[in-house]
Amino acid sequence: MRRQLKIPPADCQLCERLARFRQDNRRLYPEWFNAPVPAFSGARTRLLIVGLAPGLKGANKTGRPFTGDYAGDLLYAALLRFGFASGAYKARLDDSLELIDCSITNAVRCVPPKNKPVAAEINMCRRFLSAEIAHHKHLRAILALGRISHDSLISAFGLRRTDFSFSHGANHRLSRDITLFDSYHCSRYNTNTRRLREDMFMQVFCQIRSFLSG
Ligand code: URA
């Protein structure tokens, strides 16, 4: 029998600062999701995408990773273009978007103040990232969006960060079955400063698609 996936409770208290921020947001925005954002999954998953943490007015509001966040526009466009999603992305939970062979989660499940989780929060939340990885029996590729997510994944696999440095466009063998792909995060800051251009992001998905077809 398949084991139940370990997820944080809606009132997770593991990180004091994030729990306090959640309480504040519940008071300010009672209509919003305001809880640890669960992974968004297709029926089977060979590709897992790992972002940083929910955005305050995006994933933390809607309850689905990258949904309503600026970064979601580019991410979901790439997934649709490369056949990892179908339907339409409308930045709302009730759009018709479905993932195909792919899941999306975050290194940290709760929205952090100023979009910046601290090291202790990233380390604390890794138990849920590890559980998500273990849950996907067909997993072959992981895409880390940004260095923080890359580093947390390296630790989740019990590897040494000094042996696997983050570099946009690089890939790293993490285990017999699983390869990690690195991309700069598709954040507003990275796209506005042109650190990440659309073609650079699409190129990473092109690599992943050909890896999975190989
Ligand atoms: N940025 C992330 O890294 N994750 C989200 O869910 C939203 C924005």
Boltz pocket constraint, residues with backbone or C-beta under 6 A from the ligand:
constraints:
  - pocket:
      binder: B
      contacts: [[A, 51], [A, 52], [A, 53], [A, 54], [A, 55], [A, 58], [A, 59], [A, 64], [A, 65], [A, 66], [A, 67], [A, 69], [A, 71], [A, 72], [A, 105], [A, 106], [A, 145]]
      max_distance: 6.0
